[in-house]
């Protein structure tokens, strides 16, 4: 399953590049008006008094991305209970690396934007790592990459995603609706009881999950978090030892998330029009803080905190992985893209097109720089493949 997961993520990362390139090409062509119209098509679902009326862009960001977060939740649950993170000593190094990889980029962003109240809402944007893109870059190095390095990057990125979920839940909420929160909490309780008593009807989990998603959507807490909560309640194994639904659901939705939802999200959120952009905007505090947070803060944070954990004797370097390769992976962690774009939509949702534009520029600059630097470093430091005689 791990090998299949890595293959899907690597291929998805390359597809993300195509989707982003296509979006920017369309946004800077005569088709730009059609692109904008496409994203703002009104889509309404109404059942009695319940009315959900949003443009297509928000259905992608709030609805389809809930599937992405469902998959993340399933990955986290699987890894902690039977995967690479099931033993405490396996958790320490990626946990330290993830904390450093979130803290230092945030501090870099704050350094450039401190005092600007509107800009400060974007402090969490450079804390994210795009697991698909990072693994896609790593896959370009083929068999030169030690298996332990791939596992370390995967574990680090999963913990990074878990940290991003916590950040979104705590810091990016709107005015809360008590009634909707009560309904969402009740749905979560029902799901937990279903898990506790070994309910074997997957359709029931999905039905209650949809109810929870609608309630969270209406509550002011971001709706995608419902996907994570649903994942945590889906049974991994039943009491008689038979497999639950975690592997089945993850296996079913992963191709759709990797090859449809994430590329569509990238296409919908990276179509930047460069007409009228001035150099002053490009080098303003928001994009510079994001770009340097990703390209500089991430590798420093990941490498420094990993070093501290190893020197304190709390963790060891992964097998066949040297210090320079560890730094190279830290550089790859600066590829934010999907999660950074997602956090950016939350941070600057009320700031207008100007803030969203500079936010996207910073994410793209920092992510591309991280991808190139990370690839070059690893290409230089990893052992060359042996030629056959």
Secondary structure per residue as TSV (DSSP state, phi and psi in degrees):
chain	resnum	aa	ss	phi	psi
A	1	X	-	360.0	-39.6
A	2	X	H	-62.4	-43.5
A	3	X	H	-63.4	-41.7
A	4	X	H	-64.6	-41.2
A	5	X	H	-59.5	-46.4
A	6	X	H	-63.5	-39.1
A	7	X	H	-64.1	-45.3
A	8	X	H	-63.0	-43.7
A	9	X	H	-65.2	-40.4
A	10	X	H	-63.0	-46.4
A	11	X	H	-64.6	-38.2
A	12	X	H	-63.4	-38.6
A	13	X	H	-60.8	-41.2
A	14	X	H	-68.7	-35.4
A	15	X	H	-67.3	-32.9
A	16	X	H	-60.8	-39.6
A	17	X	H	-60.3	-44.5
A	18	X	H	-63.0	-43.7
A	19	X	H	-63.2	-41.6
A	20	X	H	-67.2	-42.9
A	21	X	H	-62.1	-41.0
A	22	X	H	-64.9	-41.0
A	23	X	H	-62.2	-44.8
A	24	X	H	-69.8	-33.5
A	25	X	H	-64.7	-46.1
A	26	X	H	-65.9	-42.3
A	27	X	H	-66.4	-18.6
A	28	X	T	-114.4	29.9
A	29	X	S	-128.7	176.8
A	30	X	T	-61.6	-11.5
A	31	X	T	-86.5	3.4
A	32	X	H	-57.5	-39.9
A	33	X	H	-65.5	-36.2
A	34	X	H	-68.4	-37.5
A	35	X	H	-60.6	-46.8
A	36	X	H	-65.1	-42.0
A	37	X	H	-62.7	-41.0
A	38	X	H	-58.7	-44.7
A	39	X	H	-71.6	-22.8
A	40	X	T	-106.1	13.9
A	41	X	-	-62.0	128.0
A	42	X	E	-76.8	128.7
A	43	X	E	-123.5	121.7
A	44	X	E	-122.9	135.0
A	45	X	E	-124.3	124.5
A	46	X	E	-134.8	128.6
A	47	X	E	-130.5	102.6
A	48	X	T	62.5	-124.5
A	49	X	T	-82.7	-12.4
A	50	X	E	-79.8	120.5
A	51	X	E	-133.0	119.4
A	52	X	E	-117.8	109.9
A	53	X	E	-127.6	104.9
A	54	X	E	-138.6	153.8
A	55	X	E	-67.2	159.6
A	56	X	H	-55.9	-37.2
A	57	X	H	-56.4	-42.8
A	58	X	H	-75.4	-28.6
A	59	X	I	-64.5	-35.4
A	60	X	I	-68.6	-48.2
A	61	X	I	-74.0	-34.8
A	62	X	I	-97.5	-29.4
A	63	X	I	-97.8	-65.3
A	64	X	I	-62.1	-35.1
A	65	X	H	-70.1	-16.0
A	66	X	H	-63.0	-31.7
A	67	X	H	-67.0	-38.6
A	68	X	H	-61.0	-44.3
A	69	X	H	-71.3	-30.4
A	70	X	H	-60.9	-44.2
A	71	X	H	-64.7	-41.1
A	72	X	H	-59.9	-45.2
A	73	X	H	-60.3	-41.5
A	74	X	H	-65.1	-39.9
A	75	X	H	-61.8	-46.5
A	76	X	H	-60.5	-46.9
A	77	X	H	-62.5	-46.0
A	78	X	H	-62.7	-44.9
A	79	X	H	-66.1	-36.6
A	80	X	H	-76.2	-28.4
A	81	X	H	-97.3	-29.3
A	82	X	H	-146.7	8.0
A	83	X	S	-107.2	-147.2
A	84	X	T	-72.5	-9.6
A	85	X	T	-113.4	16.9
A	86	X	S	-76.4	-20.5
A	87	X	S	-106.4	138.5
A	88	X	H	-53.1	-41.3
A	89	X	H	-68.8	-20.1
A	90	X	H	-79.1	-17.2
A	91	X	H	-87.1	-29.5
A	92	X	H	-59.6	-53.1
A	93	X	H	-63.6	-51.7
A	94	X	H	-64.3	-29.0
A	95	X	H	-67.0	-47.4
A	96	X	H	-60.7	-44.6
A	97	X	H	-62.0	-40.7
A	98	X	H	-66.4	-40.8
A	99	X	H	-62.7	-47.4
A	100	X	H	-62.8	-37.8
A	101	X	H	-71.4	-12.9
A	102	X	H	-100.8	-39.9
A	103	X	H	-69.1	-50.7
A	104	X	H	-64.7	-46.1
A	105	X	H	-59.5	-37.7
A	106	X	H	-63.1	-40.7
A	107	X	H	-66.3	-37.4
A	108	X	H	-61.9	-45.8
A	109	X	H	-62.1	-44.6
A	110	X	H	-62.1	-37.4
A	111	X	H	-56.8	-41.4
A	112	X	H	-82.0	-22.8
A	113	X	H	-120.1	6.8
A	114	X	T	-61.1	133.1
A	115	X	T	99.6	-17.6
A	116	X	-	-99.9	99.3
A	117	X	H	-58.9	-42.1
A	118	X	H	-65.6	-42.5
A	119	X	H	-70.1	-30.1
A	120	X	H	-63.8	-18.8
A	121	X	T	-66.4	-14.6
A	122	X	T	-95.2	15.3
A	123	X	T	-59.6	-28.0
A	124	X	T	-86.5	-7.8
A	125	X	G	-58.8	-45.8
A	126	X	G	-81.5	6.4
A	127	X	G	-83.3	-9.1
A	128	X	-	-93.5	156.5
A	129	X	-	-125.9	133.3
A	130	X	-	-90.1	103.3
A	131	X	H	-62.3	-39.2
A	132	X	H	-64.4	-47.9
A	133	X	H	-67.5	-43.2
A	134	X	H	-61.5	-44.5
A	135	X	H	-68.5	-31.4
A	136	X	H	-63.2	-43.2
A	137	X	H	-64.4	-43.0
A	138	X	H	-62.2	-35.3
A	139	X	H	-66.1	-22.3
A	140	X	T	-66.3	-18.2
A	141	X	T	-89.3	-1.6
A	142	X	G	60.1	-139.0
A	143	X	G	-74.7	-2.9
A	144	X	G	-69.9	-19.2
A	145	X	S	-85.1	119.4
A	146	X	-	-61.4	144.8
A	147	X	H	-58.7	-36.8
A	148	X	H	-65.5	-29.9
A	149	X	H	-70.2	-39.6
A	150	X	H	-63.2	-43.2
A	151	X	H	-64.6	-41.3
A	152	X	H	-61.5	-45.2
A	153	X	H	-63.4	-41.5
A	154	X	H	-62.7	-47.3
A	155	X	H	-64.0	-42.4
A	156	X	H	-60.7	-46.1
A	157	X	H	-65.8	-37.5
A	158	X	H	-64.0	-43.8
A	159	X	H	-66.7	-35.9
A	160	X	H	-61.6	-43.8
A	161	X	H	-62.9	-40.0
A	162	X	H	-62.7	-40.9
A	163	X	H	-63.1	-40.4
A	164	X	H	-63.5	-38.3
A	165	X	H	-62.2	-43.1
A	166	X	H	-63.8	-41.9
A	167	X	H	-61.4	-45.9
A	168	X	H	-61.0	-43.8
A	169	X	H	-63.9	-36.9
A	170	X	H	-87.6	-43.5
A	171	X	H	-104.0	-17.4
A	172	X	S	-119.1	61.5
A	173	X	-	-116.6	154.9
A	174	X	-	-103.0	-164.3
A	175	X	S	-59.9	126.8
A	176	X	-	-86.8	141.1
A	177	X	-	-101.8	114.3
A	178	X	H	-61.9	-43.4
A	179	X	H	-60.6	-45.9
A	180	X	H	-64.9	-37.4
A	181	X	H	-65.6	-37.5
A	182	X	H	-63.8	-44.2
A	183	X	H	-63.4	-44.2
A	184	X	H	-62.9	-42.4
A	185	X	H	-63.8	-37.5
A	186	X	H	-65.6	-42.2
A	187	X	H	-62.4	-41.0
A	188	X	H	-63.8	-40.4
A	189	X	H	-62.5	-42.5
A	190	X	H	-60.8	-43.9
A	191	X	H	-61.9	-42.5
A	192	X	H	-63.3	-40.8
A	193	X	H	-67.7	-38.0
A	194	X	H	-60.4	-42.6
A	195	X	H	-64.2	-44.7
A	196	X	H	-61.2	-39.2
A	197	X	T	-97.0	10.5
A	198	X	T	69.0	37.5
A	199	X	-	-63.0	131.0
A	200	X	-	-108.8	23.7
A	201	X	-	-106.4	99.4
A	202	X	H	-60.3	-36.1
A	203	X	H	-58.7	-34.0
A	204	X	H	-67.4	-40.6
A	205	X	H	-61.1	-42.6
A	206	X	H	-67.2	-40.5
A	207	X	H	-63.5	-49.2
A	208	X	H	-65.7	-32.9
A	209	X	H	-63.4	-40.0
A	210	X	H	-64.2	-42.4
A	211	X	H	-60.1	-42.8
A	212	X	H	-64.2	-41.0
A	213	X	H	-60.8	-46.1
A	214	X	H	-62.2	-41.3
A	215	X	H	-65.7	-43.1
A	216	X	H	-65.9	-38.9
A	217	X	H	-56.7	-40.6
A	218	X	H	-84.6	-8.9
A	219	X	H	-84.5	-24.1
A	220	X	S	106.7	-20.5
A	221	X	S	-80.5	144.5
A	222	X	-	-65.3	134.2
A	223	X	T	-63.1	-27.8
A	224	X	T	-64.2	-21.3
A	225	X	H	-65.4	-22.9
A	226	X	H	-61.4	-33.2
A	227	X	H	-62.6	-40.9
A	228	X	H	-67.0	-45.6
A	229	X	H	-62.2	-40.5
A	230	X	H	-62.0	-43.0
A	231	X	H	-59.8	-41.3
A	232	X	H	-66.9	-21.5
A	233	X	H	-97.4	-12.1
A	234	X	S	-71.0	127.8
A	235	X	-	-66.5	134.2
A	236	X	S	-81.2	-44.4
A	237	X	B	-142.3	148.9
A	238	X	-	-86.9	170.1
A	239	X	T	-62.3	-27.4
A	240	X	T	-83.5	5.6
A	241	X	S	90.7	-5.6
A	242	X	-	-75.6	156.6
A	243	X	B	-63.4	139.3
A	244	X	-	-85.0	-143.6
A	245	X	S	-110.2	-0.3
A	246	X	H	-60.9	-52.0
A	247	X	H	-63.5	-41.5
A	248	X	H	-63.1	-48.3
A	249	X	H	-66.8	-43.3
A	250	X	H	-61.8	-42.4
A	251	X	H	-64.2	-36.5
A	252	X	H	-73.4	-43.0
A	253	X	H	-90.3	-18.1
A	254	X	H	-58.3	-46.2
A	255	X	H	-61.0	-38.4
A	256	X	H	-66.7	-40.3
A	257	X	I	-67.0	-46.3
A	258	X	I	-69.3	-39.6
A	259	X	I	-109.7	-4.2
A	260	X	I	-127.7	-57.3
A	261	X	I	-67.4	-50.4
A	262	X	H	-66.0	-44.5
A	263	X	H	-61.2	-38.5
A	264	X	H	-65.1	-40.9
A	265	X	H	-61.2	-45.0
A	266	X	H	-63.3	-42.9
A	267	X	H	-62.1	-39.6
A	268	X	H	-76.3	-22.4
A	269	X	H	-114.2	0.5
A	270	X	-	-121.6	12.9
A	271	X	-	-78.8	83.2
A	272	X	-	-94.6	128.6
A	273	X	-	-89.7	125.9
A	274	X	-	-90.3	0.6
A	275	X	T	-68.1	128.3
A	276	X	T	83.9	-1.6
A	277	X	-	-76.6	129.9
A	278	X	-	-106.0	156.9
A	279	X	H	-59.9	-30.6
A	280	X	H	-61.9	-39.3
A	281	X	H	-67.9	-41.7
A	282	X	H	-61.4	-32.6
A	283	X	T	-111.6	27.1
A	284	X	S	-77.1	171.8
A	285	X	H	-63.3	-36.5
A	286	X	H	-64.9	-57.0
A	287	X	H	-64.9	-34.8
A	288	X	H	-66.4	-43.2
A	289	X	H	-61.6	-41.4
A	290	X	H	-67.8	-49.2
A	291	X	H	-61.5	-46.8
A	292	X	H	-72.9	-30.8
A	293	X	I	-60.9	-42.2
A	294	X	I	-74.7	-51.5
A	295	X	I	-77.7	-28.4
A	296	X	I	-110.9	-48.6
A	297	X	I	-64.9	-40.4
A	298	X	H	-61.8	-56.2
A	299	X	H	-61.9	-37.8
A	300	X	H	-64.2	-47.6
A	301	X	H	-63.1	-47.4
A	302	X	H	-63.2	-47.2
A	303	X	H	-69.6	-45.0
A	304	X	H	-64.8	-47.8
A	305	X	H	-69.1	-33.5
A	306	X	H	-64.9	-42.5
A	307	X	H	-61.2	-43.0
A	308	X	H	-59.3	-46.6
A	309	X	H	-61.2	-39.7
A	310	X	H	-72.2	-44.5
A	311	X	H	-66.1	-29.8
A	312	X	T	-79.5	-3.5
A	313	X	T	78.8	13.0
A	314	X	S	-83.8	-19.7
A	315	X	-	-151.8	169.6
A	316	X	-	-126.5	156.6
A	317	X	-	-61.1	140.5
A	318	X	-	-57.6	153.4
A	319	X	T	-57.9	132.6
A	320	X	T	65.5	20.3
A	321	X	-	-117.3	124.7
A	322	X	-	-95.3	177.0
A	323	X	H	-64.2	-38.7
A	324	X	H	-68.5	-37.1
A	325	X	H	-67.1	-35.2
A	326	X	H	-62.6	-40.5
A	327	X	H	-65.9	-38.8
A	328	X	H	-61.5	-41.0
A	329	X	H	-64.9	-37.2
A	330	X	H	-59.4	-37.3
A	331	X	H	-64.4	-43.0
A	332	X	H	-62.6	-28.9
A	333	X	T	-65.4	-14.9
A	334	X	T	-76.5	-2.7
A	335	X	-	-78.8	99.6
A	336	X	-	-85.5	-58.5
A	337	X	H	39.3	-105.9
A	338	X	H	-50.7	-58.0
A	339	X	H	-70.4	-36.4
A	340	X	H	-64.0	-43.8
A	341	X	H	-60.9	-40.6
A	342	X	H	-64.2	-47.2
A	343	X	H	-63.8	-36.2
A	344	X	H	-61.4	-38.5
A	345	X	H	-64.0	-31.4
A	346	X	H	-77.6	-41.0
A	347	X	H	-67.6	-39.0
A	348	X	T	-116.8	27.2
A	349	X	T	-63.4	-25.4
A	350	X	T	-107.6	6.7
A	351	X	S	-94.3	-3.6
A	352	X	H	88.0	175.7
A	353	X	H	-64.0	-32.0
A	354	X	H	-62.4	-48.1
A	355	X	H	-66.0	-39.8
A	356	X	H	-63.7	-38.1
A	357	X	H	-63.2	-50.9
A	358	X	H	-68.4	-31.6
A	359	X	H	-61.2	-47.8
A	360	X	H	-63.2	-39.6
A	361	X	H	-61.4	-43.3
A	362	X	H	-63.8	-42.2
A	363	X	H	-63.4	-45.1
A	364	X	H	-66.8	-43.9
A	365	X	H	-62.0	-47.6
A	366	X	H	-66.1	-39.5
A	367	X	H	-69.6	-43.8
A	368	X	H	-65.0	-41.5
A	369	X	H	-61.9	-43.7
A	370	X	H	-62.9	-41.6
A	371	X	H	-61.8	-45.9
A	372	X	H	-67.6	-48.3
A	373	X	H	-63.0	-45.3
A	374	X	H	-61.2	-43.6
A	375	X	H	-63.5	-46.0
A	376	X	H	-62.8	-45.3
A	377	X	H	-60.1	-48.4
A	378	X	H	-67.4	-36.8
A	379	X	H	-61.7	-35.0
A	380	X	H	-78.5	-34.8
A	381	X	H	-99.2	-24.0
A	382	X	S	-75.1	147.1
A	383	X	-	-63.1	143.8
A	384	X	-	-71.0	148.9
A	385	X	-	-68.6	137.9
A	386	X	-	-74.9	135.1
A	387	X	-	-82.8	142.0
A	388	X	-	-72.6	140.0
A	389	X	-	-73.0	360.0
